Amino acid sequence: MEKSTADSSNQPLEKSDAETGCLSIIVLGASGDLAKKKTFPALFNLYRQRFIQSNEFHIFGYARTEMSDDDLRSRIRRPIPALGFSIFLCYICLQSGLLQMKYTSGSYDTEEGFRLLDKQISEHEEAKSSADGSCRRLFYLALPPSVYPVVCKMIKLCCMNKCGWTRIVVEKPFGKDLESAEKLSSQIGELFGEHQIYRIDHYLGKEMVQNLLVLRFANRLFVPLWNRDNIDNVQIVFREDFGIEGRGGYFDEYGIIRDIIQNHLLQVLCLVAMEKPVSLDSEHIRDEKVKVYFFFNAELESISVEPIKDEEVVLGQYHGYRDDSKVPDHSNTPTFASIILRIHNERWEGVPFILKAGKALSSKKADIRVQFKDVPGDIFNCEKQGRNEFVMRLQPSEAMYMKLAVKQPGLEMSTVQSELDLSYKQRYHGVTIPDAYERLLLDTIHGDQQHFVRRDELKAAWDIFTPLLHRIDKGELKPISYQQGSRGPAEADELLLRAGYVRTHGYRWIPPAL
């Protein structure tokens, strides 16, 4: 049985408060784009900040591409300066840290390459004179999900740790619908226990998403307000100002719902809607997230998220999407979707949750927008200016602010909408917000699974969206064309108004200047 700790605080990894001993981080798919842009830079930064120590960890890369250890170092050295550190500092850290790297080329479906990989890891562990039980192996699968089963089989057969823990990190997408996701989960689950599997969703590692639990359950201000008696509607929005940009083959297979809404935005919804866990233990937190989907009583278990209605869905496809050479001329894949989910429980009955995501829109941002109900007996006639809203800007310019009605300065008793603002760049000078991958990789080393998707949660998420996705795949629901650089289809704004959202006219939040 693995040891697991719920301590994921942002402190350097010390031998006294974490599992110790030789740490081998094996990146499968090391020659790919994900490893180059996300995995290796995150590992580099954890080392640079001393969260992992140079005398105890070693990086192993594995892929089909033939290249040397130096070739891999050269390949990953280039993107790292883009993280905002000086080139000199990057060079020094690379020479002293990431030179602890070994690359192996081999097939993903045969034993030969994995036997060689295991030999190299074992030699490193023996050189470190690791005592029994003190070796750690972390396998990061920066690979397409289609090869997860065979790669996991090879790891189980050839590369399991003989004197410590073995953990597997897998990237989304976890299937394309309920059936494929369950098949994938079963195939991996036959080889590894749930405590060994880390299904990574990088949105759960974002600073503002992680702040949700603190805001909701550590502040007396929000505890009595966070329910259907006070909240009228909730929006969770993801917008990009660019299109598919060469990813047409991948994107057309999955679409905006599978790519963004079914995982990223639904994960955020769980944190907004969940009940208070009994502790910060990872399983207690994940239990409460699952309960957002399911209604439990002594006799039955049923889905508490109501089936999605056609009239509460707006799909869009930006003009020019089919010009990509890898996108079929008659593609029905949505690049925009606005979907209303309704949760049938005591806290949220009647409150619409609007999940909205799109590409090639007028701006790039992601935020959570909680709109409160009107003030009863409004003697100041503030309704025309808009309602109170609590907004969390997830990216860019991380911030949280509360939109309030205040007296406009002057002799007249007139009101204006303003905000109480906590903008991170202004409030926390010199503080670097960690990349989501850094946080999540550190969690895997600590054995903390609270920011990773559990199998029953994954199944419930696919339960909600699979019927809608199958209808889209069959062409029964058609996306509406919209212009690049717009807000998306006008029908999405109409859906928002039907859901009860009241737009604030003449108000625009501007991030404060330093």
C-alpha positions in Angstrom: 0.0 0.0 0.0 1.3 3.4 -1.0 1.8 6.2 1.5 -0.3 9.2 0.6 -0.1 12.7 2.1 -2.5 15.5 1.8 0.2 18.1 2.3 0.5 19.9 -1.0 1.5 23.3 0.4 3.8 25.4 -1.7 6.9 24.7 0.2 10.2 23.1 -0.9 10.2 19.3 -0.6 12.0 18.4 2.6 13.1 14.9 3.7 11.3 15.3 6.9 7.8 15.9 5.4 7.8 13.8 2.2 8.8 10.3 1.1 12.5 10.3 0.6 15.0 8.4 -1.5 16.0 8.0 -5.1 13.4 9.6 -7.4 13.2 8.6 -11.0 11.0 10.6 -13.3 10.4 8.8 -16.6 8.8 10.9 -19.4 7.3 8.6 -22.0 6.9 10.5 -25.3 9.9 12.6 -24.4 10.4 13.8 -28.0 6.9 15.2 -28.3 5.5 18.7 -28.1 3.8 18.3 -24.7 7.0 17.1 -23.1 9.0 19.9 -24.6 6.6 22.7 -23.8 5.1 21.6 -20.5 6.6 18.5 -18.7 10.3 19.3 -19.0 9.9 23.1 -18.2 7.8 22.2 -15.1 10.4 19.7 -13.9 13.2 22.3 -14.5 11.4 24.9 -12.5 10.7 22.6 -9.6 14.4 21.8 -9.5 15.3 25.5 -9.8 13.2 26.3 -6.8 14.6 23.3 -4.9 11.3 21.5 -4.7 13.2 18.4 -5.9 16.8 18.0 -5.0 19.7 17.4 -7.5 21.1 14.6 -5.4 18.0 12.4 -5.4 16.2 12.7 -8.7 17.1 11.7 -12.3 15.1 12.2 -15.5 14.7 9.4 -18.0 13.2 10.1 -21.4 11.7 7.4 -23.6 10.2 7.7 -27.1 10.4 6.1 -30.6 12.6 8.9 -32.0 16.3 8.0 -32.4 18.5 10.5 -30.6 21.2 10.8 -28.0 21.1 12.2 -24.4 22.7 15.5 -25.7 20.1 15.7 -28.5 17.3 15.6 -25.9 19.0 18.2 -23.7 19.3 20.5 -26.7 15.7 19.9 -27.7 14.3 20.9 -24.3 16.8 23.7 -23.6 15.2 26.0 -26.2 11.7 26.5 -24.7 12.8 27.0 -21.1 14.0 30.7 -21.3 10.5 31.6 -22.5 9.3 31.0 -18.9 10.7 34.5 -18.0 14.0 33.6 -16.3 17.3 35.0 -17.5 19.1 33.0 -20.2 22.2 32.8 -18.0 20.2 31.4 -15.0 18.6 28.8 -17.3 22.0 27.8 -18.6 23.5 27.4 -15.1 20.5 25.4 -13.9 20.5 23.2 -17.0 24.1 22.4 -16.6 23.9 21.5 -12.9 20.4 20.0 -12.9 18.9 18.7 -16.1 22.2 17.1 -17.1 21.0 14.3 -14.8 19.2 12.9 -17.8 19.2 9.7 -19.8 17.3 9.0 -23.1 16.2 5.6 -24.4 14.5 5.0 -27.8 12.2 2.1 -28.3 8.8 1.0 -29.3 5.8 1.4 -27.1 4.4 -2.1 -27.7 7.4 -4.4 -27.3 9.5 -5.4 -24.2 13.0 -4.7 -25.6 13.0 -1.0 -25.1 11.3 -1.1 -21.7 13.7 -3.8 -20.5 16.6 -1.4 -21.4 14.8 1.5 -19.7 14.3 -0.6 -16.5 18.0 -1.5 -16.6 19.0 2.1 -16.8 16.7 3.1 -13.9 17.9 0.2 -11.8 21.5 1.1 -12.4 20.8 4.7 -11.2 19.0 3.4 -8.1 21.9 1.1 -7.3 24.4 3.9 -7.8 22.4 6.0 -5.3 22.6 3.1 -2.8 18.9 3.3 -2.1 17.8 1.4 0.9 14.8 -1.0 0.5 11.6 0.9 0.2 13.3 4.2 -0.6 13.1 4.2 -4.4 10.4 6.1 -6.3 9.4 5.8 -9.9 7.1 8.3 -11.5 6.0 7.6 -15.1 4.6 10.6 -17.0 2.7 9.5 -20.2 3.1 12.5 -22.5 1.4 10.3 -25.2 -1.9 10.0 -27.1 -4.5 8.1 -25.0 -4.7 5.4 -27.7 -1.3 4.0 -26.5 -2.0 4.2 -22.8 -3.1 0.6 -22.4 -0.1 -1.0 -24.2 2.4 1.4 -22.5 0.9 0.7 -19.1 1.2 -3.0 -19.9 4.9 -2.7 -20.7 5.5 -0.7 -17.5 3.7 -3.3 -15.4 5.6 -6.1 -17.2 9.1 -4.6 -17.3 9.6 -1.5 -15.2 7.8 -1.8 -11.8 9.7 -0.5 -8.8 11.1 -3.4 -6.7 11.7 -1.3 -3.5 9.2 1.5 -3.4 6.3 3.1 -5.1 5.4 3.3 -8.8 2.9 6.0 -10.0 1.4 6.7 -13.5 0.4 10.1 -14.7 -1.9 10.2 -17.8 -3.0 13.2 -19.8 -6.5 14.0 -21.1 -8.6 13.3 -23.1 -9.7 10.3 -21.2 -11.8 8.7 -23.9 -14.3 10.3 -26.3 -17.5 9.2 -24.6 -18.7 7.1 -21.7 -18.0 3.7 -23.3 -14.5 4.5 -24.5 -13.6 6.2 -21.2 -14.8 3.2 -19.2 -12.9 0.8 -21.5 -9.7 2.9 -21.0 -10.2 3.0 -17.3 -10.7 -0.7 -17.1 -7.6 -1.5 -19.2 -5.4 0.7 -17.0 -7.3 -0.3 -13.8 -6.4 -4.0 -14.4 -2.7 -3.1 -14.2 -2.6 -0.4 -11.5 -4.6 0.5 -8.4 -6.5 3.7 -8.3 -4.0 5.1 -5.7 -1.3 4.7 -8.4 -3.1 6.5 -11.3 -3.0 10.3 -11.6 -5.4 11.6 -14.3 -4.0 15.1 -14.8 -6.3 18.0 -15.7 -4.1 21.1 -15.6 -7.0 23.4 -14.8 -7.1 21.9 -11.3 -3.5 23.1 -10.8 -4.3 26.8 -11.6 -3.8 29.2 -8.7 -7.3 30.7 -8.8 -9.0 27.3 -9.1 -7.1 26.1 -6.1 -8.2 29.3 -4.3 -11.9 28.2 -4.6 -11.9 25.9 -1.5 -10.3 28.6 0.6 -12.7 31.3 -0.5 -15.7 29.2 0.0 -15.0 27.5 3.2 -12.6 29.8 5.1 -14.6 33.0 4.8 -17.8 33.7 6.8 -18.9 36.2 4.2 -19.5 33.5 1.6 -20.7 30.5 3.6 -24.3 31.8 4.1 -24.6 33.3 0.6 -23.5 30.3 -1.4 -26.8 28.8 -2.3 -30.0 29.1 -4.4 -31.5 31.6 -1.9 -28.9 34.3 -2.9 -27.3 33.2 -6.2 -29.3 33.6 -9.4 -26.9 32.0 -11.9 -23.3 30.9 -12.3 -21.1 31.3 -15.5 -17.9 29.4 -16.1 -16.3 30.8 -19.3 -13.3 29.9 -21.4 -12.5 32.1 -24.4 -9.6 32.0 -26.9 -8.9 34.7 -29.5 -7.3 32.3 -31.9 -8.5 29.3 -33.9 -7.2 25.7 -34.2 -3.8 26.8 -35.7 -2.6 23.6 -37.2 -4.4 21.3 -34.8 -7.3 20.6 -37.2 -6.9 16.9 -37.2 -7.0 16.5 -33.4 -9.6 19.2 -32.8 -12.0 18.0 -35.4 -12.0 14.6 -33.8 -12.8 16.0 -30.3 -14.4 19.4 -30.6 -14.8 22.2 -28.0 -17.0 20.2 -25.6 -14.7 17.2 -25.3 -11.6 19.4 -25.4 -12.6 22.0 -22.8 -16.1 21.8 -21.3 -16.5 18.1 -20.3 -13.2 18.2 -18.4 -11.8 21.7 -17.5 -15.0 23.6 -17.0 -16.9 20.7 -15.4 -14.0 20.3 -12.9 -14.4 24.0 -11.9 -18.1 23.6 -11.6 -17.6 20.8 -9.0 -15.4 23.0 -6.9 -18.0 25.8 -7.1 -20.9 23.5 -6.3 -19.5 20.9 -3.8 -20.3 20.7 -0.2 -17.7 21.3 2.5 -15.4 18.2 2.9 -14.8 16.9 6.4 -11.1 17.5 6.0 -8.5 18.5 3.4 -7.7 14.8 2.8 -7.6 14.2 -0.9 -10.3 11.5 -0.8 -12.6 13.6 1.3 -12.4 16.4 -1.3 -12.9 14.0 -4.2 -15.8 12.4 -2.4 -17.6 15.8 -2.3 -16.8 16.5 -5.9 -18.5 13.2 -6.9 -21.5 14.0 -4.8 -22.2 17.0 -7.1 -23.0 14.5 -9.8 -24.8 11.9 -7.7 -27.7 12.0 -5.3 -27.3 9.4 -2.5 -29.8 8.0 -0.1 -30.3 4.7 1.7 -32.0 3.0 -1.2 -30.6 4.5 -4.5 -27.9 6.4 -6.3 -28.9 8.6 -9.1 -27.5 11.4 -11.2 -28.3 14.8 -9.7 -27.2 16.8 -12.8 -30.3 16.9 -14.9 -30.1 15.7 -18.6 -29.0 18.5 -20.9 -31.9 20.0 -22.9 -31.6 20.8 -26.6 -33.1 24.3 -26.0 -30.4 25.0 -23.4 -27.5 24.3 -25.8 -26.0 26.7 -28.4 -23.3 25.3 -30.7 -21.1 27.4 -33.0 -18.4 27.0 -35.6 -16.3 30.0 -36.7 -16.2 31.0 -40.3 -13.0 29.7 -41.9 -12.6 26.6 -39.6 -13.2 24.2 -42.5 -10.4 25.9 -44.5 -7.8 23.9 -42.5 -6.5 21.1 -44.7 -7.1 18.5 -42.0 -10.8 19.4 -41.4 -13.4 17.8 -43.5 -15.4 20.1 -45.8 -18.7 19.2 -44.1 -17.4 19.0 -40.5 -20.1 19.3 -37.9 -17.6 19.8 -35.1 -18.4 22.8 -32.8 -15.6 25.3 -32.0 -18.0 27.1 -29.6 -20.6 25.8 -27.1 -22.8 27.3 -24.5 -24.5 24.8 -22.3 -26.7 25.1 -19.2 -26.4 22.5 -16.5 -28.9 22.2 -13.6 -28.1 20.5 -10.3 -31.0 18.8 -8.6 -30.2 19.2 -4.9 -31.1 21.3 -1.9 -28.3 23.9 -2.4 -28.6 24.5 -6.1 -32.2 23.7 -7.2 -33.2 26.2 -9.8 -29.8 27.8 -10.3 -28.5 27.5 -13.9 -24.8 26.8 -14.4 -23.7 28.2 -17.8 -20.6 26.5 -19.2 -19.3 28.4 -22.2 -16.2 27.9 -24.3 -15.1 29.0 -27.7 -12.2 29.6 -30.1 -11.5 32.5 -32.4 -13.5 34.9 -30.2 -13.0 38.6 -29.4 -10.8 38.0 -26.3 -8.8 35.5 -24.4 -9.8 34.8 -20.9 -11.2 32.3 -18.4 -13.3 33.2 -15.5 -16.0 32.2 -13.0 -18.9 34.7 -12.7 -21.4 34.2 -9.8 -24.3 36.6 -10.1 -26.5 37.3 -7.1 -30.2 37.9 -7.0 -31.7 41.4 -6.9 -32.0 43.3 -3.6 -35.6 43.1 -2.4 -37.2 46.5 -2.1 -34.5 48.4 -4.1 -35.0 52.0 -2.9 -32.0 53.2 -4.9 -33.2 51.8 -8.2 -29.9 50.0 -8.7 -31.3 47.2 -10.9 -30.8 49.2 -14.1 -27.0 49.3 -13.3 -26.7 45.5 -12.8 -26.5 43.0 -10.0 -23.9 42.1 -7.5 -21.4 39.7 -9.0 -18.4 37.8 -7.6 -15.9 37.2 -10.4 -12.7 35.1 -10.4 -10.5 35.7 -13.3 -8.6 32.4 -13.8 -6.4 33.7 -16.7 -4.8 36.0 -17.8 -4.3 38.7 -15.1 -5.4 36.5 -12.2 -7.8 38.4 -10.0 -11.0 38.3 -8.0 -13.4 41.1 -7.6 -16.9 41.9 -6.3 -19.1 44.2 -8.3 -21.1 46.4 -6.0 -23.4 49.4 -6.1 -21.9 52.4 -4.4 -22.7 56.1 -4.1 -21.3 58.2 -6.9 -19.1 61.0 -5.4 -20.9 64.3 -5.4 -23.8 66.1 -3.8 -26.5 64.0 -5.5 -27.7 60.6 -4.1 -27.0 58.6 -7.2 -25.4 55.2 -7.5 -22.8 53.7 -9.7 -21.4 50.2 -10.1 -17.8 49.7 -8.9 -15.7 46.8 -7.5 -13.7 45.6 -4.6 -10.7 44.3 -6.3 -7.9 41.8 -5.5 -5.6 41.7 -8.6 -2.7 39.4 -8.0 0.0 41.4 -9.8 -0.9 44.5 -7.9 -1.3 42.9 -4.5 1.5 40.3 -4.6 4.5 42.1 -5.9 7.3 39.9 -7.1 5.4 36.7 -6.5 5.5 34.3 -9.4 2.3 32.3 -9.8 3.4 28.7 -10.4 2.5 26.9 -13.6 -0.3 24.3 -13.1 2.0 21.5 -14.3 4.6 22.4 -11.7 2.0 22.1 -8.9 0.5 18.9 -10.2 3.8 17.2 -10.8 4.8 18.1 -7.2 1.5 16.6 -6.0 2.3 13.3 -7.7 5.7 13.2 -5.9 3.9 13.9 -2.6 1.3 11.3 -3.4 -1.5 13.9 -3.1 -4.4 13.1 -5.4 -6.9 15.8 -4.5 -6.2 17.7 -7.8 -6.6 14.6 -10.0 -9.7 13.0 -11.5 -10.9 9.8 -9.8 -12.5 7.1 -11.9 -16.0 7.5 -10.6 -15.9 11.2 -11.2 -14.7 10.7 -14.7 -17.5 8.2 -15.4 -20.1 10.7 -14.0 -18.8 13.5 -16.2 -19.1 11.3 -19.3 -22.6 10.3 -18.2 -23.7 13.9 -18.4 -22.2 14.7 -21.8 -22.3 11.5 -23.8 -25.9 11.7 -25.0 -25.3 15.3 -26.3 -22.0 14.4 -27.9 -23.5 11.4 -29.8 -26.3 13.6 -31.2 -23.7 16.1 -32.4 -21.6 13.3 -33.9 -24.7 12.1 -35.8 -25.4 15.5 -37.1 -28.7 15.9 -35.2 -27.5 19.2 -33.7 -25.8 21.7 -36.0 -23.4 24.5 -35.1 -24.2 28.1 -36.0 -21.6 29.9 -38.1 -20.0 33.0 -36.4 -17.3 35.4 -37.4 -13.8 35.2 -36.1 -13.1 37.9 -33.5 -16.8 38.1 -32.4 -18.5 37.1 -29.2 -19.7 33.9 -30.8 -23.2 33.2 -32.1 -25.8 35.8 -31.0 -28.0 32.9 -29.9 -25.6 32.3 -27.1 -26.3 35.7 -25.6 -30.0 35.1 -26.0 -29.6 31.8 -24.1 -27.7 33.6 -21.3 -30.6 36.1 -21.0 -33.1 33.3 -20.9 -31.1 31.7 -18.1 -31.7 34.9 -16.1 -28.3 36.6 -16.4 -28.6 40.4 -16.2 -25.9 42.2 -18.1 -24.3 45.3 -16.7 -24.4 48.1 -19.3 -21.6 50.6 -19.4 -19.4 48.7 -16.9 -16.0 47.3 -17.8 -13.5 45.8 -15.4 -10.0 47.1 -16.0 -7.1 45.4 -14.3 -5.4 47.9 -11.9 -2.0 49.2 -13.0 1.0 48.6 -10.7 
